[in-house]
Amino acid sequence: MGKYSKTILIVLVVFLLGINIAVIITYRTHLKNDEQALEQIEDIPPRQFGNFIAQELDLDASQEEQFRDFRRLYNRSANRTLMAMNGVRSRMARELKSVGPDRDQLDKLAGQLGEMHKRLKILTFDYYCNMQSVLRPEQQEKLSVLFQSMLSAPVHSPGRSPRSERSQMRNY
């Protein structure tokens, strides 16, 4: 192999090494930014979420009152659904704990839980649409960004149980 070929190979290896390092740095930077965004969301106590939204969106008094009404309606409906989901989960646990779990019963319970989860998501979408309906265009954009950051947040963070995060997110 000639001197010219070795030089080309060395330059190519250095170039590829540089690209790999740049990709790793970029990935870590994005990962860190995502973690910081998630921490900001998690730092909002669930009971103060309405106040946080009102402040972030700069709501007027009429909008705040409508938001409060939407939140009450959503919380009542969502809490009923969540209680029913917990009941189904308990029945699933009892069935799984039994000596001979009935697979058909477990399938039926899984279907019920899925339907309830769907109902909960529809309630959330209705809540979001209700909020959007009373906002000015610039406020709608801010709300969209807030909801997007919540919906794209991972369900499970290292060191935290998925169940505790689910219970925290339902209050949003």
N, C-alpha and C positions, 0 to 999 in steps of 0.2 A: 504494500500500500504506500503510495507516495505521500510526500510532505503536504501536498495540496489537499488530498483526501482527509488526512488526519486533522488538518486545520478546519476543514468544513465540518467534520464530525464534532470537534471540540466546540465550535461556535454553535452548532445545532444543540448539543447537550446543554450548554450554558443558557441558550435561549429557552429551551423547554423547562429547565430548572427555574428560570425566572418567571415563566408563565405559571408554573405550579405554585410558586411562592405567592404570586399575585392573587391567584384564585383562593388560596388558603386564607390570606389576609382579608380579602373581600368577604369570604364566607363568615369568618369570625366577626368581622365588623357588623355584618347584617344580623348575625345571631345575637350579638350584644345589643344592638338597637331594638330587636324584637323583644328581648328580655326586659329592657328598660321600659318599653311601651306596655308590656304585660304587667310589670310592677306598678306602673302608674294606674292602670285599671284596677289592680288588686288593692291598691291603697285607698280606694274609695269605699268607705263603709256602706253596706247595702242600704241602711236606713237613710243615709245622706245622699243617695244616688239622685233622687229627685231634685235636691238642692244643687247638686253638682251640675245636672243637666240645665236647670234654670239659669245658673250662673254662666255656664259655657255658651249657652245659646242666647243669653241676654233677653230672656222672656219678659214681656210686659205682664201686668197684673192679671189681665184677662187670660192670657196664654197659660200662666202659672196655674190658675184655677182650673182651666180645662185639662191641663196635664195631670193635676192632682186627681180629678175625676177619672181620667183614663187609667191612671195608676191604681186607684181603688178598685175599679171594675176589673182590671187585669189581675190584680192580686187575689181578689175573691175567687175568680174563675180558675186561675192557675193553682191556687192553693187547694181548691177542691180536687182538681185533677191530680195534683201531686200526692194528696192524701190517698186517693184511689190507687194511684200507681204504687205507693208504698204497701197498700193492702195486697195488691197482686204479687208484689215482690215477696211479701211475708208468706203468702200461700205457696209461692214457688219454693221458697226455702223449706217450708214444712214438708212439701212433697218430695223434695230432694233428700231430706233428712230421713224420710220414712224407709222402712226395710226394703220395700219393692216399689220404687218410684214409678208412677204411671206415666209413660212417655206421651200418651195421647193428652192427658191432663196438662202436662208441662207444655206441650205444643199449643194447647188452647190458651193457657195463661200467657205464653209468649205473644200470641196474637192479640190478646186483650191489652197487654202492656204496650205493644207496638201501636195499637189504635189510640191509646191514651197519650202516648208520646207524640203522635201525629196531631192530636187535638191540642196539646200544649204548644206545639210549634205554630199551629194556626192561630191560637190566641196571641202568641208573641207577634206574629205578622200583623194581626189586626191592631194590636197595641201600637206598633210602629207606624202603621198607616194612619191611625187616628192622630198620633202626634204630628206626623208630616202634614196632615190636613189643616192644621192651625198655624203653621209656620210660614214665615216669609222665605223667599227663595234662598237667601244667604244663610238663614237658620237651617233650612232643609239640608243644605250641603254640609254644614257642621254636624247635624244629627246623623247624616249618612256616614260620615267619617267615624263618629263615635261608635255607632252600631257595627260598622265594618271591623273596627279594632276589637270589639267584644266577640263578634262571631268568628273572627279568624284566630282568636287566642286559643292556644292548645287546651284541650280538655283536662290534661293531667300534667302538672309540673313535677319535676323531680322533688322528692321529699314531701309531697302532699298527696293525700288520697283523692282519687277521682270523685268519690262521693261528697267530700267536703267542698270541693270546687263546684260540683253541680248544685249543691244547696246554696252556695254563695251566688252563683250565676242566676238562679231562679228569681232572686230578689231584684235583679236588674230589670 
